[in-house]
Amino acid sequence: MLGRSSVIARNFSQSMVRYGGHGGIPGENLPFGLHNKYRITALFTIGCVLGFGSPFLIVRHQLLK
C-alpha cells in the first residue's frame, strides 16, 4: 500500500517537472518583463504604497465625513 502511493507521487512529480516549464528561466512565468530595472522598481514602489497606504486613506476619509 505504501509502495504504491510513493510510486504515484514520484510519477506525478516527474510529470510536473517534465511539463512544468521551459528549463527554469528566472522570471519566465511572471506577467511582466524583468528587462527594465527602473520600471520594475517604480511598479513595485507604486504597488507597495497603494497596498500599504490605502487602508489609512480609507480610514482618514471615513473620519473626515
CHARMM internal coordinates of N, CA and C (Angstrom, degrees):
IC EDIT
DIST 1 N 1 CA 1.4504
DIST 1 CA 1 C 1.5280
ANGL 1 N 1 CA 1 C 110.33
DIST 1 C 2 N 1.3304
ANGL 1 CA 1 C 2 N 117.03
DIHE 1 N 1 CA 1 C 2 N -48.51
DIST 2 N 2 CA 1.4501
ANGL 1 C 2 N 2 CA 120.74
DIHE 1 CA 1 C 2 N 2 CA -179.88
DIST 2 CA 2 C 1.5252
ANGL 2 N 2 CA 2 C 111.07
DIHE 1 C 2 N 2 CA 2 C -68.25
DIST 2 C 3 N 1.3157
ANGL 2 CA 2 C 3 N 117.07
DIHE 2 N 2 CA 2 C 3 N -35.93
DIST 3 N 3 CA 1.4573
ANGL 2 C 3 N 3 CA 120.80
DIHE 2 CA 2 C 3 N 3 CA 179.48
DIST 3 CA 3 C 1.5220
ANGL 3 N 3 CA 3 C 111.69
DIHE 2 C 3 N 3 CA 3 C -64.17
DIST 3 C 4 N 1.3153
ANGL 3 CA 3 C 4 N 116.45
DIHE 3 N 3 CA 3 C 4 N -39.19
DIST 4 N 4 CA 1.4604
ANGL 3 C 4 N 4 CA 120.77
DIHE 3 CA 3 C 4 N 4 CA -178.97
DIST 4 CA 4 C 1.5265
ANGL 4 N 4 CA 4 C 111.33
DIHE 3 C 4 N 4 CA 4 C -66.58
DIST 4 C 5 N 1.3298
ANGL 4 CA 4 C 5 N 117.69
DIHE 4 N 4 CA 4 C 5 N -40.39
DIST 5 N 5 CA 1.4670
ANGL 4 C 5 N 5 CA 120.10
DIHE 4 CA 4 C 5 N 5 CA -179.23
DIST 5 CA 5 C 1.5265
ANGL 5 N 5 CA 5 C 111.05
DIHE 4 C 5 N 5 CA 5 C -68.51
DIST 5 C 6 N 1.3257
ANGL 5 CA 5 C 6 N 117.30
DIHE 5 N 5 CA 5 C 6 N -34.05
DIST 6 N 6 CA 1.4615
ANGL 5 C 6 N 6 CA 118.52
DIHE 5 CA 5 C 6 N 6 CA 178.31
DIST 6 CA 6 C 1.5185
ANGL 6 N 6 CA 6 C 111.13
DIHE 5 C 6 N 6 CA 6 C -70.39
DIST 6 C 7 N 1.3342
ANGL 6 CA 6 C 7 N 117.43
DIHE 6 N 6 CA 6 C 7 N -33.52
DIST 7 N 7 CA 1.4735
ANGL 6 C 7 N 7 CA 120.67
DIHE 6 CA 6 C 7 N 7 CA 176.40
DIST 7 CA 7 C 1.5140
ANGL 7 N 7 CA 7 C 110.20
DIHE 6 C 7 N 7 CA 7 C -66.49
DIST 7 C 8 N 1.3232
ANGL 7 CA 7 C 8 N 116.79
DIHE 7 N 7 CA 7 C 8 N -41.89
DIST 8 N 8 CA 1.4684
ANGL 7 C 8 N 8 CA 120.88
DIHE 7 CA 7 C 8 N 8 CA 178.95
DIST 8 CA 8 C 1.5235
ANGL 8 N 8 CA 8 C 110.20
DIHE 7 C 8 N 8 CA 8 C -64.14
DIST 8 C 9 N 1.3331
ANGL 8 CA 8 C 9 N 116.95
DIHE 8 N 8 CA 8 C 9 N -43.37
DIST 9 N 9 CA 1.4665
ANGL 8 C 9 N 9 CA 120.87
DIHE 8 CA 8 C 9 N 9 CA 179.39
DIST 9 CA 9 C 1.5265
ANGL 9 N 9 CA 9 C 110.60
DIHE 8 C 9 N 9 CA 9 C -64.13
DIST 9 C 10 N 1.3304
ANGL 9 CA 9 C 10 N 117.57
DIHE 9 N 9 CA 9 C 10 N -40.54
DIST 10 N 10 CA 1.4562
ANGL 9 C 10 N 10 CA 121.00
DIHE 9 CA 9 C 10 N 10 CA -179.85
DIST 10 CA 10 C 1.5318
ANGL 10 N 10 CA 10 C 110.23
DIHE 9 C 10 N 10 CA 10 C -66.08
DIST 10 C 11 N 1.3351
ANGL 10 CA 10 C 11 N 117.09
DIHE 10 N 10 CA 10 C 11 N -42.96
DIST 11 N 11 CA 1.4606
ANGL 10 C 11 N 11 CA 119.99
DIHE 10 CA 10 C 11 N 11 CA 178.82
DIST 11 CA 11 C 1.5248
ANGL 11 N 11 CA 11 C 111.14
DIHE 10 C 11 N 11 CA 11 C -63.38
DIST 11 C 12 N 1.3258
ANGL 11 CA 11 C 12 N 116.54
DIHE 11 N 11 CA 11 C 12 N -40.20
DIST 12 N 12 CA 1.4601
ANGL 11 C 12 N 12 CA 119.97
DIHE 11 CA 11 C 12 N 12 CA 179.46
DIST 12 CA 12 C 1.5226
ANGL 12 N 12 CA 12 C 110.81
DIHE 11 C 12 N 12 CA 12 C -64.99
DIST 12 C 13 N 1.3432
ANGL 12 CA 12 C 13 N 117.16
DIHE 12 N 12 CA 12 C 13 N -44.96
DIST 13 N 13 CA 1.4599
ANGL 12 C 13 N 13 CA 119.69
DIHE 12 CA 12 C 13 N 13 CA -178.83
DIST 13 CA 13 C 1.5251
ANGL 13 N 13 CA 13 C 111.05
DIHE 12 C 13 N 13 CA 13 C -66.35
DIST 13 C 14 N 1.3198
ANGL 13 CA 13 C 14 N 117.93
DIHE 13 N 13 CA 13 C 14 N -35.63
DIST 14 N 14 CA 1.4648
ANGL 13 C 14 N 14 CA 120.18
DIHE 13 CA 13 C 14 N 14 CA 177.86
DIST 14 CA 14 C 1.5143
ANGL 14 N 14 CA 14 C 110.89
DIHE 13 C 14 N 14 CA 14 C -68.19
DIST 14 C 15 N 1.3380
ANGL 14 CA 14 C 15 N 117.29
DIHE 14 N 14 CA 14 C 15 N -38.50
DIST 15 N 15 CA 1.4606
ANGL 14 C 15 N 15 CA 119.03
DIHE 14 CA 14 C 15 N 15 CA 179.53
DIST 15 CA 15 C 1.5314
ANGL 15 N 15 CA 15 C 110.55
DIHE 14 C 15 N 15 CA 15 C -69.51
DIST 15 C 16 N 1.3394
ANGL 15 CA 15 C 16 N 117.42
DIHE 15 N 15 CA 15 C 16 N -34.34
DIST 16 N 16 CA 1.4611
ANGL 15 C 16 N 16 CA 119.46
DIHE 15 CA 15 C 16 N 16 CA 177.95
DIST 16 CA 16 C 1.5224
ANGL 16 N 16 CA 16 C 110.69
DIHE 15 C 16 N 16 CA 16 C -66.84
DIST 16 C 17 N 1.3255
ANGL 16 CA 16 C 17 N 117.22
DIHE 16 N 16 CA 16 C 17 N -38.77
DIST 17 N 17 CA 1.4524
ANGL 16 C 17 N 17 CA 120.16
DIHE 16 CA 16 C 17 N 17 CA 177.43
DIST 17 CA 17 C 1.5248
ANGL 17 N 17 CA 17 C 109.90
DIHE 16 C 17 N 17 CA 17 C -67.67
DIST 17 C 18 N 1.3150
ANGL 17 CA 17 C 18 N 116.89
DIHE 17 N 17 CA 17 C 18 N -39.81
DIST 18 N 18 CA 1.4562
ANGL 17 C 18 N 18 CA 121.45
DIHE 17 CA 17 C 18 N 18 CA -176.87
DIST 18 CA 18 C 1.5292
ANGL 18 N 18 CA 18 C 111.29
DIHE 17 C 18 N 18 CA 18 C -66.24
DIST 18 C 19 N 1.3356
ANGL 18 CA 18 C 19 N 117.39
DIHE 18 N 18 CA 18 C 19 N -43.22
DIST 19 N 19 CA 1.4597
ANGL 18 C 19 N 19 CA 120.78
DIHE 18 CA 18 C 19 N 19 CA -174.52
DIST 19 CA 19 C 1.5262
ANGL 19 N 19 CA 19 C 113.45
DIHE 18 C 19 N 19 CA 19 C -102.72
DIST 19 C 20 N 1.3078
ANGL 19 CA 19 C 20 N 118.20
DIHE 19 N 19 CA 19 C 20 N 4.16
DIST 20 N 20 CA 1.4499
ANGL 19 C 20 N 20 CA 121.74
DIHE 19 CA 19 C 20 N 20 CA -171.24
DIST 20 CA 20 C 1.5109
ANGL 20 N 20 CA 20 C 115.64
DIHE 19 C 20 N 20 CA 20 C -76.75
DIST 20 C 21 N 1.2945
ANGL 20 CA 20 C 21 N 120.32
DIHE 20 N 20 CA 20 C 21 N -27.79
DIST 21 N 21 CA 1.4538
ANGL 20 C 21 N 21 CA 119.71
DIHE 20 CA 20 C 21 N 21 CA -176.50
DIST 21 CA 21 C 1.5093
ANGL 21 N 21 CA 21 C 112.29
DIHE 20 C 21 N 21 CA 21 C -174.47
DIST 21 C 22 N 1.3152
ANGL 21 CA 21 C 22 N 115.42
DIHE 21 N 21 CA 21 C 22 N -163.77
DIST 22 N 22 CA 1.4546
ANGL 21 C 22 N 22 CA 121.36
DIHE 21 CA 21 C 22 N 22 CA -175.35
DIST 22 CA 22 C 1.5220
ANGL 22 N 22 CA 22 C 112.26
DIHE 21 C 22 N 22 CA 22 C -112.50
DIST 22 C 23 N 1.2993
ANGL 22 CA 22 C 23 N 118.63
DIHE 22 N 22 CA 22 C 23 N 35.76
DIST 23 N 23 CA 1.4465
ANGL 22 C 23 N 23 CA 119.95
DIHE 22 CA 22 C 23 N 23 CA 175.51
DIST 23 CA 23 C 1.5089
ANGL 23 N 23 CA 23 C 115.10
DIHE 22 C 23 N 23 CA 23 C 112.76
DIST 23 C 24 N 1.3013
ANGL 23 CA 23 C 24 N 119.58
DIHE 23 N 23 CA 23 C 24 N 4.94
DIST 24 N 24 CA 1.4442
ANGL 23 C 24 N 24 CA 121.28
DIHE 23 CA 23 C 24 N 24 CA 175.28
DIST 24 CA 24 C 1.5118
ANGL 24 N 24 CA 24 C 114.68
DIHE 23 C 24 N 24 CA 24 C 75.00
DIST 24 C 25 N 1.3104
ANGL 24 CA 24 C 25 N 118.07
DIHE 24 N 24 CA 24 C 25 N 40.65
DIST 25 N 25 CA 1.4543
ANGL 24 C 25 N 25 CA 122.00
DIHE 24 CA 24 C 25 N 25 CA 177.36
DIST 25 CA 25 C 1.5273
ANGL 25 N 25 CA 25 C 108.18
DIHE 24 C 25 N 25 CA 25 C -74.36
DIST 25 C 26 N 1.3355
ANGL 25 CA 25 C 26 N 119.16
DIHE 25 N 25 CA 25 C 26 N 127.03
DIST 26 N 26 CA 1.4629
ANGL 25 C 26 N 26 CA 120.50
DIHE 25 CA 25 C 26 N 26 CA -179.15
DIST 26 CA 26 C 1.5289
ANGL 26 N 26 CA 26 C 111.94
DIHE 25 C 26 N 26 CA 26 C -60.11
DIST 26 C 27 N 1.3333
ANGL 26 CA 26 C 27 N 116.23
DIHE 26 N 26 CA 26 C 27 N 130.92
DIST 27 N 27 CA 1.4486
ANGL 26 C 27 N 27 CA 122.08
DIHE 26 CA 26 C 27 N 27 CA 179.05
DIST 27 CA 27 C 1.5068
ANGL 27 N 27 CA 27 C 114.17
DIHE 26 C 27 N 27 CA 27 C 82.58
DIST 27 C 28 N 1.3153
ANGL 27 CA 27 C 28 N 118.45
DIHE 27 N 27 CA 27 C 28 N 7.35
DIST 28 N 28 CA 1.4603
ANGL 27 C 28 N 28 CA 121.36
DIHE 27 CA 27 C 28 N 28 CA -177.25
DIST 28 CA 28 C 1.5211
ANGL 28 N 28 CA 28 C 112.51
DIHE 27 C 28 N 28 CA 28 C -66.64
DIST 28 C 29 N 1.3190
ANGL 28 CA 28 C 29 N 117.40
DIHE 28 N 28 CA 28 C 29 N -34.72
DIST 29 N 29 CA 1.4565
ANGL 28 C 29 N 29 CA 120.62
DIHE 28 CA 28 C 29 N 29 CA -175.08
DIST 29 CA 29 C 1.5294
ANGL 29 N 29 CA 29 C 113.37
DIHE 28 C 29 N 29 CA 29 C -100.07
DIST 29 C 30 N 1.3172
ANGL 29 CA 29 C 30 N 118.46
DIHE 29 N 29 CA 29 C 30 N 14.65
DIST 30 N 30 CA 1.4578
ANGL 29 C 30 N 30 CA 121.33
DIHE 29 CA 29 C 30 N 30 CA 179.07
DIST 30 CA 30 C 1.5273
ANGL 30 N 30 CA 30 C 110.57
DIHE 29 C 30 N 30 CA 30 C -85.95
DIST 30 C 31 N 1.3319
ANGL 30 CA 30 C 31 N 117.83
DIHE 30 N 30 CA 30 C 31 N 148.91
DIST 31 N 31 CA 1.4656
ANGL 30 C 31 N 31 CA 119.83
DIHE 30 CA 30 C 31 N 31 CA -179.14
DIST 31 CA 31 C 1.5331
ANGL 31 N 31 CA 31 C 113.82
DIHE 30 C 31 N 31 CA 31 C -81.50
DIST 31 C 32 N 1.3207
ANGL 31 CA 31 C 32 N 117.91
DIHE 31 N 31 CA 31 C 32 N 9.81
DIST 32 N 32 CA 1.4581
ANGL 31 C 32 N 32 CA 121.84
DIHE 31 CA 31 C 32 N 32 CA 177.96
DIST 32 CA 32 C 1.5218
ANGL 32 N 32 CA 32 C 108.16
DIHE 31 C 32 N 32 CA 32 C -141.99
DIST 32 C 33 N 1.3215
ANGL 32 CA 32 C 33 N 116.86
DIHE 32 N 32 CA 32 C 33 N 160.76
DIST 33 N 33 CA 1.4521
ANGL 32 C 33 N 33 CA 121.33
DIHE 32 CA 32 C 33 N 33 CA -178.88
DIST 33 CA 33 C 1.5219
ANGL 33 N 33 CA 33 C 112.04
DIHE 32 C 33 N 33 CA 33 C -82.72
DIST 33 C 34 N 1.3188
ANGL 33 CA 33 C 34 N 115.45
DIHE 33 N 33 CA 33 C 34 N 156.17
DIST 34 N 34 CA 1.4579
ANGL 33 C 34 N 34 CA 120.66
DIHE 33 CA 33 C 34 N 34 CA 179.06
DIST 34 CA 34 C 1.5229
ANGL 34 N 34 CA 34 C 111.67
DIHE 33 C 34 N 34 CA 34 C -111.41
DIST 34 C 35 N 1.3089
ANGL 34 CA 34 C 35 N 118.19
DIHE 34 N 34 CA 34 C 35 N 19.00
DIST 35 N 35 CA 1.4544
ANGL 34 C 35 N 35 CA 121.60
DIHE 34 CA 34 C 35 N 35 CA -172.82
DIST 35 CA 35 C 1.5249
ANGL 35 N 35 CA 35 C 113.09
DIHE 34 C 35 N 35 CA 35 C -82.04
DIST 35 C 36 N 1.3325
ANGL 35 CA 35 C 36 N 117.87
DIHE 35 N 35 CA 35 C 36 N -33.29
DIST 36 N 36 CA 1.4570
ANGL 35 C 36 N 36 CA 121.88
DIHE 35 CA 35 C 36 N 36 CA -178.03
DIST 36 CA 36 C 1.5318
ANGL 36 N 36 CA 36 C 109.11
DIHE 35 C 36 N 36 CA 36 C -106.39
DIST 36 C 37 N 1.3313
ANGL 36 CA 36 C 37 N 116.61
DIHE 36 N 36 CA 36 C 37 N 105.12
DIST 37 N 37 CA 1.4639
ANGL 36 C 37 N 37 CA 119.62
DIHE 36 CA 36 C 37 N 37 CA -174.89
DIST 37 CA 37 C 1.5239
ANGL 37 N 37 CA 37 C 112.60
DIHE 36 C 37 N 37 CA 37 C -69.46
DIST 37 C 38 N 1.3180
ANGL 37 CA 37 C 38 N 118.85
DIHE 37 N 37 CA 37 C 38 N -26.69
DIST 38 N 38 CA 1.4658
ANGL 37 C 38 N 38 CA 120.85
DIHE 37 CA 37 C 38 N 38 CA 178.91
DIST 38 CA 38 C 1.5244
ANGL 38 N 38 CA 38 C 111.09
DIHE 37 C 38 N 38 CA 38 C -72.67
DIST 38 C 39 N 1.3221
ANGL 38 CA 38 C 39 N 116.67
DIHE 38 N 38 CA 38 C 39 N -36.76
DIST 39 N 39 CA 1.4679
ANGL 38 C 39 N 39 CA 120.86
DIHE 38 CA 38 C 39 N 39 CA 177.53
DIST 39 CA 39 C 1.5279
ANGL 39 N 39 CA 39 C 110.01
DIHE 38 C 39 N 39 CA 39 C -67.34
DIST 39 C 40 N 1.3282
ANGL 39 CA 39 C 40 N 116.70
DIHE 39 N 39 CA 39 C 40 N -41.96
DIST 40 N 40 CA 1.4601
ANGL 39 C 40 N 40 CA 120.67
DIHE 39 CA 39 C 40 N 40 CA 178.58
DIST 40 CA 40 C 1.5264
ANGL 40 N 40 CA 40 C 110.11
DIHE 39 C 40 N 40 CA 40 C -62.49
DIST 40 C 41 N 1.3321
ANGL 40 CA 40 C 41 N 116.77
DIHE 40 N 40 CA 40 C 41 N -42.96
DIST 41 N 41 CA 1.4606
ANGL 40 C 41 N 41 CA 120.93
DIHE 40 CA 40 C 41 N 41 CA 179.19
DIST 41 CA 41 C 1.5223
ANGL 41 N 41 CA 41 C 110.88
DIHE 40 C 41 N 41 CA 41 C -62.52
DIST 41 C 42 N 1.3310
ANGL 41 CA 41 C 42 N 116.93
DIHE 41 N 41 CA 41 C 42 N -42.71
DIST 42 N 42 CA 1.4649
ANGL 41 C 42 N 42 CA 120.68
DIHE 41 CA 41 C 42 N 42 CA 179.62
DIST 42 CA 42 C 1.5252
ANGL 42 N 42 CA 42 C 111.02
DIHE 41 C 42 N 42 CA 42 C -65.19
DIST 42 C 43 N 1.3293
ANGL 42 CA 42 C 43 N 117.42
DIHE 42 N 42 CA 42 C 43 N -44.58
DIST 43 N 43 CA 1.4640
ANGL 42 C 43 N 43 CA 120.29
DIHE 42 CA 42 C 43 N 43 CA 179.89
DIST 43 CA 43 C 1.5258
ANGL 43 N 43 CA 43 C 111.37
DIHE 42 C 43 N 43 CA 43 C -65.46
DIST 43 C 44 N 1.3282
ANGL 43 CA 43 C 44 N 116.65
DIHE 43 N 43 CA 43 C 44 N -39.99
DIST 44 N 44 CA 1.4590
ANGL 43 C 44 N 44 CA 120.13
DIHE 43 CA 43 C 44 N 44 CA 178.32
DIST 44 CA 44 C 1.5256
ANGL 44 N 44 CA 44 C 110.72
DIHE 43 C 44 N 44 CA 44 C -64.50
DIST 44 C 45 N 1.3258
ANGL 44 CA 44 C 45 N 116.92
DIHE 44 N 44 CA 44 C 45 N -42.51
DIST 45 N 45 CA 1.4611
ANGL 44 C 45 N 45 CA 120.73
DIHE 44 CA 44 C 45 N 45 CA 179.47
DIST 45 CA 45 C 1.5266
ANGL 45 N 45 CA 45 C 111.09
DIHE 44 C 45 N 45 CA 45 C -64.27
DIST 45 C 46 N 1.3247
ANGL 45 CA 45 C 46 N 116.68
DIHE 45 N 45 CA 45 C 46 N -45.43
DIST 46 N 46 CA 1.4693
ANGL 45 C 46 N 46 CA 120.31
DIHE 45 CA 45 C 46 N 46 CA 178.91
DIST 46 CA 46 C 1.5243
ANGL 46 N 46 CA 46 C 110.51
DIHE 45 C 46 N 46 CA 46 C -61.61
DIST 46 C 47 N 1.3221
ANGL 46 CA 46 C 47 N 116.85
DIHE 46 N 46 CA 46 C 47 N -43.82
DIST 47 N 47 CA 1.4612
ANGL 46 C 47 N 47 CA 120.38
DIHE 46 CA 46 C 47 N 47 CA 179.31
DIST 47 CA 47 C 1.5167
ANGL 47 N 47 CA 47 C 113.21
DIHE 46 C 47 N 47 CA 47 C -62.51
DIST 47 C 48 N 1.3236
ANGL 47 CA 47 C 48 N 116.24
DIHE 47 N 47 CA 47 C 48 N -42.41
DIST 48 N 48 CA 1.4671
ANGL 47 C 48 N 48 CA 119.94
DIHE 47 CA 47 C 48 N 48 CA 179.53
DIST 48 CA 48 C 1.5211
ANGL 48 N 48 CA 48 C 111.50
DIHE 47 C 48 N 48 CA 48 C -68.56
DIST 48 C 49 N 1.3186
ANGL 48 CA 48 C 49 N 117.16
DIHE 48 N 48 CA 48 C 49 N -41.69
DIST 49 N 49 CA 1.4667
ANGL 48 C 49 N 49 CA 120.36
DIHE 48 CA 48 C 49 N 49 CA -179.73
DIST 49 CA 49 C 1.5223
ANGL 49 N 49 CA 49 C 110.28
DIHE 48 C 49 N 49 CA 49 C -64.94
DIST 49 C 50 N 1.3300
ANGL 49 CA 49 C 50 N 117.37
DIHE 49 N 49 CA 49 C 50 N -44.55
DIST 50 N 50 CA 1.4634
ANGL 49 C 50 N 50 CA 119.88
DIHE 49 CA 49 C 50 N 50 CA 179.34
DIST 50 CA 50 C 1.5226
ANGL 50 N 50 CA 50 C 111.53
DIHE 49 C 50 N 50 CA 50 C -67.73
DIST 50 C 51 N 1.3166
ANGL 50 CA 50 C 51 N 116.41
DIHE 50 N 50 CA 50 C 51 N -41.88
DIST 51 N 51 CA 1.4552
ANGL 50 C 51 N 51 CA 119.62
DIHE 50 CA 50 C 51 N 51 CA -178.35
DIST 51 CA 51 C 1.5195
ANGL 51 N 51 CA 51 C 113.03
DIHE 50 C 51 N 51 CA 51 C -68.76
DIST 51 C 52 N 1.3172
ANGL 51 CA 51 C 52 N 117.36
DIHE 51 N 51 CA 51 C 52 N -37.74
DIST 52 N 52 CA 1.4564
ANGL 51 C 52 N 52 CA 120.79
DIHE 51 CA 51 C 52 N 52 CA -178.81
DIST 52 CA 52 C 1.5229
ANGL 52 N 52 CA 52 C 111.91
DIHE 51 C 52 N 52 CA 52 C -85.15
DIST 52 C 53 N 1.3234
ANGL 52 CA 52 C 53 N 117.43
DIHE 52 N 52 CA 52 C 53 N -35.64
DIST 53 N 53 CA 1.4582
ANGL 52 C 53 N 53 CA 120.71
DIHE 52 CA 52 C 53 N 53 CA -173.43
DIST 53 CA 53 C 1.5076
ANGL 53 N 53 CA 53 C 115.10
DIHE 52 C 53 N 53 CA 53 C -87.03
DIST 53 C 54 N 1.3367
ANGL 53 CA 53 C 54 N 118.60
DIHE 53 N 53 CA 53 C 54 N -22.17
DIST 54 N 54 CA 1.4592
ANGL 53 C 54 N 54 CA 119.68
DIHE 53 CA 53 C 54 N 54 CA -175.72
DIST 54 CA 54 C 1.5299
ANGL 54 N 54 CA 54 C 113.55
DIHE 53 C 54 N 54 CA 54 C -61.81
DIST 54 C 55 N 1.3290
ANGL 54 CA 54 C 55 N 121.58
DIHE 54 N 54 CA 54 C 55 N -39.96
DIST 55 N 55 CA 1.4787
ANGL 54 C 55 N 55 CA 117.65
DIHE 54 CA 54 C 55 N 55 CA 176.76
DIST 55 CA 55 C 1.5198
ANGL 55 N 55 CA 55 C 113.17
DIHE 54 C 55 N 55 CA 55 C -60.92
DIST 55 C 56 N 1.3353
ANGL 55 CA 55 C 56 N 117.06
DIHE 55 N 55 CA 55 C 56 N -37.34
DIST 56 N 56 CA 1.4595
ANGL 55 C 56 N 56 CA 120.01
DIHE 55 CA 55 C 56 N 56 CA 178.60
DIST 56 CA 56 C 1.5288
ANGL 56 N 56 CA 56 C 111.38
DIHE 55 C 56 N 56 CA 56 C -67.50
DIST 56 C 57 N 1.3241
ANGL 56 CA 56 C 57 N 116.48
DIHE 56 N 56 CA 56 C 57 N -39.90
DIST 57 N 57 CA 1.4645
ANGL 56 C 57 N 57 CA 119.49
DIHE 56 CA 56 C 57 N 57 CA 177.79
DIST 57 CA 57 C 1.5287
ANGL 57 N 57 CA 57 C 111.47
DIHE 56 C 57 N 57 CA 57 C -67.33
DIST 57 C 58 N 1.3162
ANGL 57 CA 57 C 58 N 117.70
DIHE 57 N 57 CA 57 C 58 N -36.33
DIST 58 N 58 CA 1.4682
ANGL 57 C 58 N 58 CA 120.93
DIHE 57 CA 57 C 58 N 58 CA 178.63
DIST 58 CA 58 C 1.5297
ANGL 58 N 58 CA 58 C 110.10
DIHE 57 C 58 N 58 CA 58 C -66.66
DIST 58 C 59 N 1.3276
ANGL 58 CA 58 C 59 N 117.24
DIHE 58 N 58 CA 58 C 59 N -43.68
DIST 59 N 59 CA 1.4703
ANGL 58 C 59 N 59 CA 120.59
DIHE 58 CA 58 C 59 N 59 CA 178.32
DIST 59 CA 59 C 1.5186
ANGL 59 N 59 CA 59 C 110.08
DIHE 58 C 59 N 59 CA 59 C -63.59
DIST 59 C 60 N 1.3131
ANGL 59 CA 59 C 60 N 117.78
DIHE 59 N 59 CA 59 C 60 N -42.10
DIST 60 N 60 CA 1.4711
ANGL 59 C 60 N 60 CA 121.29
DIHE 59 CA 59 C 60 N 60 CA 179.03
DIST 60 CA 60 C 1.5207
ANGL 60 N 60 CA 60 C 110.16
DIHE 59 C 60 N 60 CA 60 C -61.14
DIST 60 C 61 N 1.3396
ANGL 60 CA 60 C 61 N 115.57
DIHE 60 N 60 CA 60 C 61 N -43.98
DIST 61 N 61 CA 1.4641
ANGL 60 C 61 N 61 CA 120.17
DIHE 60 CA 60 C 61 N 61 CA -179.83
DIST 61 CA 61 C 1.5325
ANGL 61 N 61 CA 61 C 109.99
DIHE 60 C 61 N 61 CA 61 C -62.18
DIST 61 C 62 N 1.3416
ANGL 61 CA 61 C 62 N 117.34
DIHE 61 N 61 CA 61 C 62 N -42.68
DIST 62 N 62 CA 1.4574
ANGL 61 C 62 N 62 CA 120.28
DIHE 61 CA 61 C 62 N 62 CA -179.26
DIST 62 CA 62 C 1.5267
ANGL 62 N 62 CA 62 C 111.83
DIHE 61 C 62 N 62 CA 62 C -67.45
DIST 62 C 63 N 1.3340
ANGL 62 CA 62 C 63 N 117.19
DIHE 62 N 62 CA 62 C 63 N -35.21
DIST 63 N 63 CA 1.4701
ANGL 62 C 63 N 63 CA 119.97
DIHE 62 CA 62 C 63 N 63 CA -179.81
DIST 63 CA 63 C 1.5197
ANGL 63 N 63 CA 63 C 112.27
DIHE 62 C 63 N 63 CA 63 C -72.67
DIST 63 C 64 N 1.3438
ANGL 63 CA 63 C 64 N 117.15
DIHE 63 N 63 CA 63 C 64 N -29.38
DIST 64 N 64 CA 1.4569
ANGL 63 C 64 N 64 CA 120.37
DIHE 63 CA 63 C 64 N 64 CA -179.47
DIST 64 CA 64 C 1.5247
ANGL 64 N 64 CA 64 C 112.96
DIHE 63 C 64 N 64 CA 64 C -84.31
DIST 64 C 65 N 1.3238
ANGL 64 CA 64 C 65 N 118.82
DIHE 64 N 64 CA 64 C 65 N -9.40
DIST 65 N 65 CA 1.4616
ANGL 64 C 65 N 65 CA 121.53
DIHE 64 CA 64 C 65 N 65 CA 178.99
DIST 65 CA 65 C 1.5035
ANGL 65 N 65 CA 65 C 112.57
DIHE 64 C 65 N 65 CA 65 C -68.06
END
COOR INIT
IC SEED 1 N 1 CA 1 C
IC BUILD
